[in-house]
Amino acid sequence: MRVSALNNLRARRNPEQRQLQEAYSQVQEDASVQYLVGAMQPVEAGYTQNTLAEADRVFNQVFQGLWRNGLSAEKGYQGSVTKNTHILAHSDIDLLVVEQRFEDWQRPQVPPSPYAGDPLADLQQLRSITTSTLRSAFYAATVDDKPTKCVRISGGSLTRTVDVVPCNWWRTNDYAQSGNEVYRGIGILDISVPERQWDQPFIHGALLEAKDQRTAGNTKALVRLLKSLKYDSEGRCDMSSYDIESVVYSMPDSKMAWSIGDEILLAVACKDWLVTLESDATLRNSLDVPDSKRKIFTTGKATLVQLTSLRRELQGLLEDIENSLRQSARRLNEAKVRWPGGVKQTPWFVPPQRRM
């Protein structure tokens, strides 16, 4: 059952046909265990670097288009690539194109020189120039301006899909007090209204990173595993990546106290946590997303049905593993992953350098 899923995983993790021999492929286990261990690991660093390089290509063209119109912008990134929780072969990346003519200040702050222009019109102009510039610079690519909060570009000479997000900086009170970029916010243009939507996208990633450091990389490992299971579920599971990250974040650190060789036990602990959330409505409905801006399980967001689907995918994988372990008289709750000599002495997860 997991052989085809493992083949999908291998293709997804190395879509550029790079000469790689990832550590998980060396574990002396069957396909189901290799899938579990492989799905937990970060995407190969070279692929991630290429993703960022493609986003830089796009920004450089946008910047030149704005410059020709007497404007400027600053770039930023958000999304799973920056958090190192991405898993897909064609990982999308959100490229922030940040307007430079003005910055919003959260009340009760008062800007020393209030902006006399029209912020909404400025962002609409920024988006219009961005769209026309991308169509001209990447003539063979598909530039989709239908999404309400971004301009999506893919194909042609680009090897990644890039979502270009016109926005402006939002000077939050927390950012003003601390000077920490994590608390900086953005105002994102939504052309369907039109209006700006306020967000602080960097807090979520910083909190996820802190928990990942506390749990020796096991937080992001579980996020990647659950996202892989979602991707390979053929539509049976559709919980958003953000909510998957939030569900894993809510898992107590003590339940993630596992090290290399304990990948199966880590997955069992995660399955048990999902079962707990399924059965305890009070607990489930009390959980916040990492930055506490909303509940995880609330109207229009994660649902019990999605949680159950995710748990079933993980449980199905563990049942496959349990069946394979019986052949060597091992039990699921005691099983150690059999790494070959040399590999087991090195960490299977190395935290990436933080990019902001």
C-alpha positions in Angstrom: 0.0 0.0 0.0 2.8 2.4 0.9 5.1 1.5 -1.9 3.4 3.8 -4.4 3.2 6.5 -1.7 6.9 6.1 -1.1 7.6 6.5 -4.8 5.4 9.7 -4.9 7.4 11.0 -1.9 10.7 10.3 -3.6 9.6 12.1 -6.7 8.1 15.0 -4.8 11.3 15.5 -2.7 13.6 15.5 -5.7 11.6 16.8 -8.7 14.7 18.4 -10.3 16.4 14.9 -10.6 19.4 16.0 -8.4 22.0 13.4 -7.5 20.8 12.8 -4.0 20.9 9.9 -1.6 18.7 11.1 1.3 19.3 9.5 4.7 15.8 8.1 5.0 16.3 5.8 2.0 19.1 4.0 3.9 17.0 2.9 6.9 16.7 -0.9 7.0 13.0 -1.0 7.0 10.1 -1.6 4.6 8.4 1.1 2.5 5.9 2.2 5.1 8.7 3.1 7.6 10.8 4.7 4.9 7.7 6.8 4.0 7.2 7.9 7.6 10.8 8.8 8.1 11.2 10.5 4.7 8.1 12.6 5.1 9.4 14.0 8.4 12.6 15.3 6.9 13.2 18.8 5.5 13.2 19.3 1.8 16.7 19.2 0.4 18.4 22.5 1.0 19.4 23.1 -2.7 15.7 22.9 -3.8 14.7 25.4 -1.2 17.5 27.8 -2.2 16.3 27.5 -5.8 12.7 28.4 -4.7 14.0 31.5 -3.1 16.1 32.3 -6.1 13.1 32.1 -8.4 11.2 34.4 -6.1 14.1 36.8 -6.3 14.0 36.7 -10.1 10.3 37.7 -10.0 10.9 40.5 -7.5 13.8 42.0 -9.5 11.6 42.3 -12.6 8.8 43.8 -10.5 11.2 46.3 -8.9 12.4 47.4 -12.3 8.9 47.9 -13.5 8.1 50.0 -10.5 11.3 52.0 -10.9 10.3 52.8 -14.5 7.1 54.3 -13.1 9.0 56.3 -10.4 8.1 53.9 -7.6 9.9 51.5 -5.4 9.2 48.5 -3.2 10.8 46.3 -0.6 10.6 42.5 -0.7 9.7 40.0 1.9 8.6 36.3 2.2 6.0 34.4 4.0 4.6 30.8 3.8 5.8 27.3 4.4 9.1 27.7 2.5 10.3 30.3 5.0 9.2 28.2 7.9 10.8 25.0 6.5 7.6 23.1 6.7 7.1 22.8 2.9 6.9 19.4 1.3 5.6 19.7 -2.2 7.6 19.2 -5.4 6.3 22.5 -6.7 6.4 24.5 -3.5 4.7 27.8 -3.8 6.2 30.8 -2.1 4.5 34.1 -1.1 6.6 37.1 -2.3 5.7 40.3 -0.5 6.0 43.4 -2.6 5.9 46.1 0.0 4.9 49.6 -0.9 7.4 52.3 0.1 5.3 55.5 -0.2 3.6 55.1 3.2 3.5 52.9 6.3 0.4 52.4 8.6 0.7 53.0 12.3 -1.4 51.0 14.7 -3.4 53.1 17.2 -2.7 54.8 19.6 0.5 55.5 17.7 0.4 58.7 15.7 2.7 59.1 12.6 4.8 62.2 12.8 3.9 63.1 9.2 0.5 61.7 8.2 0.4 60.5 4.7 -1.6 62.8 2.4 -2.1 60.2 -0.4 -4.6 57.4 -0.9 -3.1 54.2 0.4 -5.8 52.0 -1.3 -5.3 53.6 -4.7 -1.5 53.4 -4.3 -1.7 49.6 -3.7 -4.0 49.2 -6.6 -1.5 51.0 -8.8 1.3 48.8 -7.4 -0.7 45.7 -8.3 -1.5 46.9 -11.8 2.2 47.7 -12.5 3.2 44.4 -11.1 0.8 42.5 -13.3 1.8 44.3 -16.5 5.5 44.0 -15.7 5.3 40.3 -15.1 3.4 39.7 -18.3 6.0 41.6 -20.2 9.1 40.2 -18.5 7.9 36.6 -18.4 6.0 36.4 -21.6 6.0 32.6 -21.7 4.7 32.3 -18.2 1.1 32.3 -17.0 0.2 35.4 -15.0 -3.0 35.0 -13.1 -4.5 38.2 -11.7 -7.8 36.5 -10.6 -6.7 35.8 -7.0 -7.9 38.7 -4.8 -4.8 39.1 -2.6 -2.0 38.2 -5.0 -0.8 37.9 -8.6 0.2 34.3 -9.3 2.9 33.6 -11.8 4.0 30.1 -13.0 5.4 28.3 -16.0 7.6 29.6 -18.8 11.2 29.9 -17.6 10.1 29.7 -14.0 10.5 26.4 -12.1 8.3 27.6 -9.2 4.9 29.1 -8.7 5.2 32.5 -7.0 2.4 34.4 -5.4 3.2 38.1 -5.6 1.4 39.9 -2.7 1.1 43.7 -2.9 1.1 45.2 0.6 2.4 47.9 2.9 4.2 47.8 6.2 2.0 48.1 9.3 3.8 49.5 12.4 2.2 47.5 15.2 2.4 48.6 18.8 4.4 45.5 19.7 6.9 46.2 16.9 7.2 49.9 17.9 7.9 48.8 21.5 10.3 46.0 20.8 11.9 46.8 17.5 11.6 43.0 16.8 10.8 42.3 13.1 8.7 39.3 14.2 6.0 41.7 15.3 5.9 43.8 12.2 2.6 43.7 10.3 1.4 44.2 6.8 -1.7 45.6 5.1 -2.6 43.3 2.2 -4.6 44.6 -0.7 -7.8 42.6 -1.3 -9.1 43.8 -4.7 -12.5 42.0 -4.3 -13.7 44.7 -1.9 -11.4 46.6 -2.3 -9.8 47.1 1.1 -6.7 46.2 3.1 -6.5 43.2 5.4 -4.2 43.5 8.4 -1.9 40.6 9.2 1.2 39.8 11.3 2.6 36.8 9.3 5.9 36.5 11.0 4.7 35.8 14.5 3.3 32.4 13.6 6.6 31.3 12.0 8.6 32.6 15.0 6.5 30.7 17.5 6.6 27.5 15.4 10.4 27.9 15.2 10.7 28.3 19.0 8.7 25.2 19.7 10.7 23.3 17.1 13.9 24.2 18.9 12.4 23.1 22.2 11.4 19.8 20.7 14.6 19.0 18.9 13.0 19.4 15.4 10.1 17.1 16.1 7.5 19.9 15.7 8.3 20.6 12.1 8.9 16.9 11.5 5.3 16.1 12.4 4.0 19.1 10.4 5.7 17.7 7.3 4.5 14.2 8.0 0.8 15.3 8.3 1.1 17.6 5.2 2.6 14.7 3.2 -0.3 12.4 4.3 -2.8 15.1 3.3 -1.1 15.5 -0.1 -1.1 11.7 -0.7 -4.7 11.2 0.6 -6.1 11.8 -2.9 -8.5 14.4 -1.6 -9.7 12.6 1.5 -8.1 15.2 3.8 -8.3 18.9 3.2 -7.3 20.7 6.4 -5.2 23.8 5.6 -1.5 23.8 6.1 -1.9 26.6 8.6 -4.3 24.6 10.7 -2.1 21.5 10.5 0.7 23.5 11.9 -1.5 24.9 14.6 -2.8 21.4 15.6 0.8 20.2 15.9 1.8 23.3 17.8 -0.9 22.6 20.3 0.6 19.2 21.1 2.3 19.3 24.5 6.1 19.4 24.3 6.3 16.4 26.7 4.6 14.3 24.1 7.4 15.2 21.6 10.3 14.1 23.7 11.8 11.6 21.2 15.1 11.4 19.5 16.6 9.8 16.4 15.4 6.2 16.0 12.1 7.1 17.7 10.3 8.4 14.6 7.6 5.7 14.8 7.0 6.4 18.5 6.8 10.2 17.7 4.1 9.4 15.1 2.2 7.2 17.5 2.3 10.1 20.0 0.9 12.4 17.4 -1.9 10.0 16.5 -2.8 9.7 20.1 -3.0 13.5 20.3 -5.3 13.7 17.3 -7.5 11.0 18.9 -7.6 13.1 22.1 -8.7 16.1 20.2 -11.4 14.1 18.4 -12.9 12.8 21.6 -12.6 15.9 23.8 -14.7 18.7 22.3 -14.0 21.1 25.2 -10.3 20.7 24.7 -10.5 20.9 20.9 -12.6 24.0 20.9 -10.4 25.8 23.4 -7.2 25.6 21.3 -5.8 28.8 19.7 -3.6 29.1 16.7 0.0 29.9 17.7 -0.4 33.7 17.7 -3.7 33.4 19.6 -5.6 35.5 17.0 -8.4 32.9 16.6 -9.4 29.4 17.6 -8.1 26.5 15.5 -11.5 24.9 15.2 -13.9 27.6 14.4 -16.4 28.6 11.7 -14.7 28.6 8.3 -11.5 27.1 9.6 -10.5 23.6 10.8 -13.3 21.1 11.3 -13.8 17.9 13.3 -14.4 16.1 9.9 -11.0 17.3 8.7 -9.3 16.3 12.0 -10.8 12.8 11.7 -9.6 12.5 8.1 -6.1 13.5 9.1 -6.1 11.0 12.0 -7.3 8.2 9.7 -4.5 8.8 7.3 -1.9 8.7 10.0 -3.5 5.7 11.6 -3.5 3.9 8.3 0.2 4.5 7.9 0.8 3.2 11.5 -1.3 0.1 10.8 0.9 -0.6 7.7 4.0 -0.2 9.9 2.6 -2.4 12.6 1.9 -5.2 10.0 5.5 -4.9 8.7 7.0 -5.0 12.2 5.2 -8.3 12.9 7.5 -10.0 10.4 10.5 -9.3 12.6 8.6 -9.9 15.9 8.6 -6.2 16.8 5.8 -4.2 18.4 4.7 -0.7 17.3 4.9 0.9 20.8 8.5 -0.3 21.2 9.9 -0.1 17.7 13.1 1.7 16.9 13.9 2.7 13.4 16.9 0.7 12.2 19.3 3.3 10.8 22.5 1.9 9.2 25.9 2.5 10.9 27.0 6.1 10.7 23.7 7.6 9.9 22.2 7.0 13.3 25.0 9.0 15.0 24.0 12.2 13.2 20.8 14.3 13.8 18.2 13.6 11.2 17.0 17.2 11.4 19.3 20.2 11.2 17.5 23.6 12.0 17.9 25.9 9.0 19.3 29.4 9.3 16.5 31.8 10.0 15.5 34.0 7.1 13.4 37.1 7.7 
